[in-house]
Amino acid sequence: MKHNSGQSRMLVAVDCVIFGFDGQDLKLLLIKQNNGPQKNKWGLMSGWLQPGEDFGEAASRMLYELTGLEDAYLEQVSAFAAEPRQPKENTVAVAYLSLLNINASQLQLNDQYQAQWISLQDLPGLIAGQVRMVEAALERLRYKAAIHPLLFELLPAKFTIPQLQILYEAIYDSIFDKRNFSRKILSTNLLVKQKDKEKLSSKRGAFYYKLNKRRYSATFNAFLHFVADPGDLK
Amino acid sequence: MKHNSGQSRMLVAVDCVIFGFDGQDLKLLLIKQNNGPQKNKWGLMSGWLQPGEDFGEAASRMLYELTGLEDAYLEQVSAFAAEPRQPKENTVAVAYLSLLNINASQLQLNDQYQAQWISLQDLPGLIAGQVRMVEAALERLRYKAAIHPLLFELLPAKFTIPQLQILYEAIYDSIFDKRNFSRKILSTNLLVKQKDKEKLSSKRGAFYYKLNKRRYSATFNAFLHFVADPGDLK
């Protein structure tokens, strides 16, 4: 139905909104622009889609280049248009959401990018058009994490329930009742209690848990309802 | 971080996967290609993103051109790449999902497109690259409709619970228990019972219901759980 003669060709970018958690704060992995009109501004890891490449492949390639990780969580958030990055150049961009454990031993940041983990509460001004990508990715993260167990991607292999609760509270920017939270999380049967305790945070200590990986994979796409009413989410 | 010199410019398309329901079958609104190498093949309503236009605006423009509707449900599903539509031409496409009431009086199909509602069970071969868009849109529809009340978009203003159940069964390609289904739907308080009955389908007849539009808007983004376990959905 549509003809391609006279149609504008556009540059097609992929932008990665990479979330991490350090035990206290939800953070974004940002890189510093080292040249061009946006020099010294912070921005998302991004690049151009290559001919013959699918969007997911491009996002994986960029994440690998920046972090050395090959199997991190990646999800397409949305395609955006209408904000030219270069004067007079039409650009569209597809935003991806990724979740990383900041302290994972496999994570090796590529020096070339001057990447830094920056707390969501202290975000610097981003390069044009990327603020709405971060907002859309955060909204998607809140939506998905309310019903799916994907936040475990942000945690180390061994974690306590208070640590998990701090993560949920950081993402939803709210306080959850301790007993309800613990009951709801344990009722999913996704956690396996360990014998040792974390004793730095409190005198009594808190038992460590590990993820039941078999059950995690099996039920990931079921609706497990971690947050009853996460607000006005799309 | 990325430079645009030497990068490929691409054609950027928007494709609309338009679902409708006629009381029995879930259908897709398809149009016939009237020229080019795909002449006489069926395909999705689609077009090129225009410079300065956002993706949602482009999808609305195409839906309006085809149906005359201005405020139908539209949701971005995913961006796809890597399947050139024209020989040697790099193309990316963003798929949108739309839901229409086939019998709505405002719906006026534009003759120019030779559009037809075709049952999902009798789909003809589609033009290249569109099958995966239809599959992704159907998967998204199943996911969203399991937890949000969006299927009412497909129904007339007045409908019976058996009609609603037929719609759910068509979308999930499964059979739901009548009493459970009715109990779950009514417990949302989204439906307002009418005084009259539909009497063509059964001797006893079934009461008509209307949507409580205020409550529908207020709770649309809450998780209402219409389908307990819709399977392996993403």
Chai-1 contact restraints between the chains, C-beta under 6 A:
chainA,res_idxA,chainB,res_idxB,connection_type,confidence,min_distance_angstrom,max_distance_angstrom,comment,restraint_id
A,K2,B,G47,contact,1.0,0.0,6.0,A-B,restraint_1
A,K2,B,W48,contact,1.0,0.0,6.0,A-B,restraint_2
A,N4,B,L11,contact,1.0,0.0,6.0,A-B,restraint_3
A,N4,B,Q86,contact,1.0,0.0,6.0,A-B,restraint_4
A,Q7,B,L11,contact,1.0,0.0,6.0,A-B,restraint_5
A,Q7,B,W48,contact,1.0,0.0,6.0,A-B,restraint_6
A,S8,B,P51,contact,1.0,0.0,6.0,A-B,restraint_7
A,R9,B,R9,contact,1.0,0.0,6.0,A-B,restraint_8
A,R9,B,M10,contact,1.0,0.0,6.0,A-B,restraint_9
A,M10,B,R9,contact,1.0,0.0,6.0,A-B,restraint_10
A,M10,B,V12,contact,1.0,0.0,6.0,A-B,restraint_11
A,L11,B,N4,contact,1.0,0.0,6.0,A-B,restraint_12
A,L11,B,Q7,contact,1.0,0.0,6.0,A-B,restraint_13
A,V12,B,M10,contact,1.0,0.0,6.0,A-B,restraint_14
A,V12,B,V92,contact,1.0,0.0,6.0,A-B,restraint_15
A,Q33,B,M1,contact,1.0,0.0,6.0,A-B,restraint_16
A,G47,B,K2,contact,1.0,0.0,6.0,A-B,restraint_17
A,W48,B,K2,contact,1.0,0.0,6.0,A-B,restraint_18
A,W48,B,Q7,contact,1.0,0.0,6.0,A-B,restraint_19
A,L49,B,A81,contact,1.0,0.0,6.0,A-B,restraint_20
A,P51,B,S8,contact,1.0,0.0,6.0,A-B,restraint_21
A,P51,B,N90,contact,1.0,0.0,6.0,A-B,restraint_22
A,G52,B,A82,contact,1.0,0.0,6.0,A-B,restraint_23
A,D54,B,A81,contact,1.0,0.0,6.0,A-B,restraint_24
A,D54,B,A82,contact,1.0,0.0,6.0,A-B,restraint_25
A,F55,B,A79,contact,1.0,0.0,6.0,A-B,restraint_26
A,F55,B,A81,contact,1.0,0.0,6.0,A-B,restraint_27
A,Q76,B,S78,contact,1.0,0.0,6.0,A-B,restraint_28
A,S78,B,Q76,contact,1.0,0.0,6.0,A-B,restraint_29
A,A79,B,F55,contact,1.0,0.0,6.0,A-B,restraint_30
A,A79,B,A79,contact,1.0,0.0,6.0,A-B,restraint_31
A,A79,B,V94,contact,1.0,0.0,6.0,A-B,restraint_32
A,A81,B,L49,contact,1.0,0.0,6.0,A-B,restraint_33
A,A81,B,D54,contact,1.0,0.0,6.0,A-B,restraint_34
A,A81,B,F55,contact,1.0,0.0,6.0,A-B,restraint_35
A,A82,B,G52,contact,1.0,0.0,6.0,A-B,restraint_36
A,A82,B,D54,contact,1.0,0.0,6.0,A-B,restraint_37
A,Q86,B,N4,contact,1.0,0.0,6.0,A-B,restraint_38
A,N90,B,P51,contact,1.0,0.0,6.0,A-B,restraint_39
A,V92,B,V12,contact,1.0,0.0,6.0,A-B,restraint_40
A,V94,B,A79,contact,1.0,0.0,6.0,A-B,restraint_41
A,N221,B,D232,contact,1.0,0.0,6.0,A-B,restraint_42
A,N221,B,L233,contact,1.0,0.0,6.0,A-B,restraint_43
A,N221,B,K234,contact,1.0,0.0,6.0,A-B,restraint_44
A,A222,B,D229,contact,1.0,0.0,6.0,A-B,restraint_45
A,D229,B,A222,contact,1.0,0.0,6.0,A-B,restraint_46
A,D232,B,N221,contact,1.0,0.0,6.0,A-B,restraint_47
A,L233,B,N221,contact,1.0,0.0,6.0,A-B,restraint_48
A,K234,B,N221,contact,1.0,0.0,6.0,A-B,restraint_49
